């Protein structure tokens, strides 16, 4: 039997909500922050409303491992005191946020979704968490993740499975599935996620929210072990592009812990998004699927409609060809890192870890140092390839995923279907367009662009040149307005 989840009280002793605007949990972070600064609502009201909504939805969606009721309410009261005193306020003052449970939080358990780590309590915050707190945001809990963020689904022996926000029969994606579900269901306006091969963008596409993997170094990664070969990112997840920009502004900036962050000038992503008007003069190159890959008819239909939206906003579109099989390269690099990091843990605690996680670690045992270095050479060639695709273009666009969410219970080593045709490896066939940009460092964002016939969200991925994150978000904001999907919410009994 799975061990019980470590979880703080969710609904005991919550103060009753005062007379406040209805469905406060639906408010975007930008609106919450503005209303709090204007004293139209209080941080305690906002936090209480979201905690109450979380208590109602958590038994069904299971997207939190730890909920910090007492800590969150104490932070909210302190934020209210600062507001009443007239203290200087951060951009996210009083706005609740969640953190994926592989990102360190001081004094709050960080389990990595793994039974052997269930009692791990970090002594300090990750840089990204510390910066959101400094901006005034309030930590409300830790979201679900597969063990150590190791796959594109969100389930683990520690807590069970997290379903899709839109369908109990489908996966929420992963590995930041809990973060995406929490945001999609209004259980957290903002969520810190991570992305090592698509782990923010995959669940964002599955659950109809915004997931960005910023340019490498824009947000310092204080937990990366291989600083110079790093391919993993600490990332924002939100319902709107503006909220994403708010998070990115709070999290970004140089820090001594991360060499890729050094020398980065401050960029106002919020200003760029607020200035979004149209796409006149912007050149988009598109690819439906890399050569030899397949995309579902409904995803392609939604994608073709998105291209029409780009043109209606004044942008130009033209196709590009892609001979791309990134999965072997990604697996050689990533699984070698995992084996170096986790082989001792598997040896010591193998029975407490899932068979899938153990199999992934064991799969790298035959890679040699030569294999790894050749993969790094291939990574460099991939960077030049992407630079070539962007030469003469402002953005690349493609479907984030080749089909909508897979059935709940699918394993990373299973095979998958697209329109009834059996496909091979899930990484290579479901998200061939997410892993490349982890390897190259280019920024990429997934935004919702429609739904399939089962009312499962479809994601559109936009990719920009290095350090053009603000321009990318500006384009995403234009399309978000054109798609007119912000009023779409999953059913919440």
N, C-alpha and C positions, 0 to 999 in steps of 0.2 A: 504493500500500500504506500502511496506517496506520503511523505511526512506532512504534517500540517503547515500551512503557510504562516510565515511570520507576518503579523499584521496588527497595527495599532487599531484602536477603536474607530469605527467608521460612523456610527450613528448614535452612540450612547452620549447622553448629556449635551447634545448640540443645543445651543441657544436657539429659541424659536426665531425665525426670520421676522423682522419688523415689516411694516408696510413699505414695500420696495417695488420697483418696476417688475412686471411679470417676466418670467423666464430669463432672469438675469444671467443664467448660465449660458444663454445663447449669444450674449454680447461679445463682439470681438474685443481683443485686448486693448486696441487703440481707443475704442469707445469707453471701456471700463476705466482706463487710465485718465481719459479726459474728464469723465464724470466724477471720478474721485478727486482730481485736482480742483474741480469746480465745486466740490462739496455737495454734489447732488446725490451721491451715494457714498457710503463709508467703506473703508477696507474690510471692516467686520461684516457688513452686509454682503459684500461681494464674496468674501471667503465662506461665510456661512451658507449662502445660497448654493455655491458650487459644491461644498462638502455634502450638503443635503441631497443634491442631485446625484453626486457620486455614490452616496449610500444607497440610493434607489437603483442605480444602474450596475453597480459593481457585481452583485450576485449573478447577473445575466451575462455581463461582458468580461468579467475577470481580467481587467487590464491593469490592475495595480497589484503589486506584491506587498507594499507597505503604504499605509495611509497615515499621514502625520497630523491627526486632528488637533491634539493638544498644542504641538509646536506651531501649527498654522494659525490657530486662533490667537496664540500669544503674539506671534509676529503681526497679525492683523490689528490687535489692540495697540501694539507699539507703533504701527504705521498710522493708526488713527490719531494717536497722541502727537506724533510728529506733524500731522496735517493740521491739527487744532492749534499747535504752537506756532505754526507758520514757518517751520523748518524748510530748508531747501529740499526739494523732492526730486528723485530720479525719474526717468522717463516711464518706468513701469511701476511706480509707487502704488502698492496695494493690490497689484494684479497677481493672481495665483498662477503657479507653473508647476509642472511635474518634471521628473528626471528619470531617464532610462536607468534601469538598475545595474548597469555596468559603469556608470559615471559616479565618481566619488562624491559623497555628501557627508559633511562633518556631523558626527553624532547620530546619523541615521543609517541604518543597515544598508549596505551595498552588497547584494548577494550574487551578482552576476548570473542570476537565474539558476544557480548550481547548489545542490544540497551541501557539498563540503564547505561552501562559503556562506551559509545561511546566517551565521552569527558574526560576519565580518562588519565592523563598524569603523569607517575611516576616521582618522584624526583631523583631516582637513578637507575642504571642498576642492573639487576640480576647478581650474581657472574659470571655465565657462559658468559653473554654478555660482562661484564667488562673485562674478561680474553681474549676473542677473540679480543676485541679492543686493549688490551695491546699487543697482538701478531701482531698488525698492520692491522687487518682486517677492512673492511669498511662496515658499516650497510647501506643496500639499501632499506629495507622495512620490513613490518610486514605481515606474511602470514595468510591465512584464517584458521579458526577453528570453529567447532560448539560451541555453548554457553558453555564457561568454560571447553572446551575439553570433553564434556559429552557423546560422542557416537562415534562409528566407521565409521561415515560418516561425510562429511564436507559441511554443509549447515546451515544457520542461518538467522533469520529475518533481521539482520543488513546488510548482503551483498549478500544473495541468495545462490546459489549452486556452488560448484567447481567440474567440471567433471574430469574424468580420463585423464591423459596426452596422453594416447594411443587411447581413444575412447570417443567421446562426449556422447555416450549412456550409459556409465557406471560410477559408482561412483569411486572416487579417494581413497576411504577408509577414515579413520580418527582415532583419531581426528586431527592428524598432516597432513591432506590431502594437505593443501596449501604448506607446506614445501616440501613434496614429489613431488608434481606436479612442483613446481618451479625448483627443482633440475633436475627432469626428462626432462623438456623442456628447460634447459639451461638458465633459468631466474635468477639463483643464483647458483654459484658453490658449496656453503656450506649453510646449513640451520640448525638453532637451532630448535629442536622439543621438545616434551615431550611425556612421555609414562607412563600411569597409569594402563593399562590393555592390552597393545598392540598398543597404539596410535602412536608409531613410526614405528613399524614393520608391522602393517597392511597396511598403505598406501605405505610403501616401497615395500611390495610384490605386491600391486595393480599396482604400477607405474614403477616397474623394477629398483629400486635404492637400495642403501645399508642403512639399518636402524638398529642401535644398541641400545640395552638397557644394559648399562654397569652394573657391580656389584654395588650394593647399596653403596653409599659413595664415589665412585671413582670420580664422579663429584658432588660437593656440591650443594644442593638444597636450595637456599636462600628464597624461597617462601613457603616452606612446613609449614603447621600449626601444624600438629601432627608429631613432629620430630622423635619420637621413634617408632611410628607405621606406619611411612611413607611407601607407596608403589609406589609413583610417582617419576619420574626421568626426569631430563633435559638432552637431548640427542643430538648427532650429526645425521644429515642426509646428505649423499653425493652420488655421482655417483660411486665412486670407494672406495675400501677398504683402499688404501693409503690415500686418502683425509679424510676418516673417522678417521684414526689414527692421522692425522695432527690435526684435530679438537679435538680429545680426549686428545692429549698431551697438547693442549692449555687450555682446560677446566678443566682438572683434577688437583687434589692436595688438601690437607687439607685446611679447612677454619673454623673459629670459629662459623659460623652460623649453621653448620651441624655436629651433634655428630658422624654420621656414617663416616664422612670424616677424623676424627681425627686419627693421627698416620699412615697415608698412605704414604708409601715410593714412591718416584717418579719412574715411569715405562716409558720406551721409547717404546711406541707402534709403532712409525714410524720405528725404527730400527728393531723391530720384523717383521714388514710387508716387509721391504726391504730385510730381510734375508730369506724370504719364498722361498723354493725350491721344496719340495715334502712332502708327508704325510707318509713316511716310519716309521713304528713302531707305528703309531697313531691308537688307538682303538676307533672306532665309534659304538655306539649303536643307533639303529633306531627304530622308530615307525611311521607307516603311519597315524594312527588315534587312539585315545583312544577307549577302549572297548565301543561299543554301538554308536560310531560316524561313519560317512561315509565320504569318500573323493571321489572327482570326478575322473573319469577314466583318464582324460587328466592330471590332477595334479599328480595322482599316477604314470602315465607313465613318466612324467618329473622327479619325485622324484626317481623312480627306475633308470633312466638314471644317476642321480646325484650320486647314490650309486656306479654305475659302474665307474664314474669318480674318486670317492674316492679310489676305489680299484686300478685303473690304476695308481694312484699317490703313491701307496705303502701302503695305509691304509687298515685296516681290518674292516669289518662290521658284526654286528650280531644284531638280533632283541631283543627288550625288550617289555614286556607286561605292559600295563598301564590301571588300573582301575581308572578313573579320571572323576569327575564331579565338576569342579572348580567353575562354574558360580554361584551357590547359595552361596558359601563361599565368592567369590569376591564381589557379590552384597550386601551381608550383611555388609561387612566391608566398601566397597566403598560408597554405597548409604547412610549408616548411617553418614559417614563423610560429604557427600554432603548435607544431610538434616540439619545437625548441622551448616554447612557453609551458605547454600543458602535459607533455609526456610524463614528468614526475608526478603530476596530480593524478593522471590516469592510473599510473602504477600503484599509487597509494590508496586511491579512493574509487577504483574502477567500478565496483558494484553500485556505488551511489550515483554514477553518471549514466546517461542514456547510451544505448547501444549505438545510436546514430552519431553522437559526439565522439565516442571512442573510435568508431570506424573512420571518422574524418581525421582524427589525429594519427591513427595507424596508417592511413593512406599515404602519408608523406615519408614513411620510413625508407622507401627505396630511392628517394631523391638524393642525388649526390650534390656536393658543393659545386661541381661543374654544371649540373642541371640548374641549380639556383642562379649561378652567374649568367648562364646563357639566357635564362628567363629575364634577368635584369637588362641584358643587352636588347632583348625583344621589347621590353618595356620602353626603352629609349627610342627604338624604331617606331613604336606605336605613337609616342609623343609627336614625332615628326609627321606621321601620317595624319593625325588629327590637326596639326598645324596646317597641313596641306588642304584638308577639307575646309578649314576656316579662311584660307587665303582668298581675299576678295569677297568674303561674306561677313555679315555681322553675327549671325547665329546659325546653329544647326538645330533641326527639330526632327523628332521621331516619336513613335509610341513608347511610353515608358516600359510597358509590358506587352508581350505579343498576344496575350489574352487576358481577360479579367480574372478575378480571384479563383484559385483552385479549390477543390473540395476540402473542407476541414478534415484533418487527419492525414493528409498527404505528407509523405516523408521526402526529404531531399534526395534520397536514393531511388525513389519511385520513378516511373515513367509518367508522362503527361499526355493529354490529348488536346489538339486544336481542331475544332470543327469535325470531330470524330476520327481524325487521323492521329495515330499514335506517334508520339515524338520520343526522342531519346532523353539525354541528360537535362534535368530541369534548369540548372544554371545556364546551360548553353542555349536552351530553347525558350525559356520564359522571360528571362531578362538579359538578353545579349547586349543591350544598349546601356546598362548601368555600370558594369564592371570596368569598361575601358577608361572612364573618366576618373575613377579612383586611381588607376595606374598612371594617368598622365597629369593629374592635378587640375584639369580644366573645371570651371564651375558648371553645374548642371542643376536644374530645378524641375520637379514634376508638379504640374497643376492639373486639376480635374477638367476634363473637356467634354464629358458626356456620360451616358449610361448605356449598358447593353439591355437586352430584352428581359433579363432577370433583375433589373434595377441594381446592377453592380457597377461601380464607377469605372470609368476609363481615364487613364492618365496620359498627358502630353508632356514630353520632356524637351526642354530648351537648354541648349549648350552654348556657351559664349567663350570668347578668347580669355586667356589668363588674366585675372584681375579685373575683368569686366562684369563683376557680380552686380553692380548697381544698374548697369545698362540691361543686363539680363532680367533683373527683377522689374525694371520699368516696362520691358516688353511683356513680361508675364502679367503685370497689372493691367495693361491694355487688353490683353486677351481675356483675363478674368472678368473684366467688365463686359466684354463682348459676349462671352459664353453665358453670363447671367445665371450662374448656378449657386450663388451664395445663399439663396433662400431654401435650397434643398437640404433636408435633414433626414437621417434615417429614422425609421419608426422606433419610438422609445416607449414601451408599455409603462 
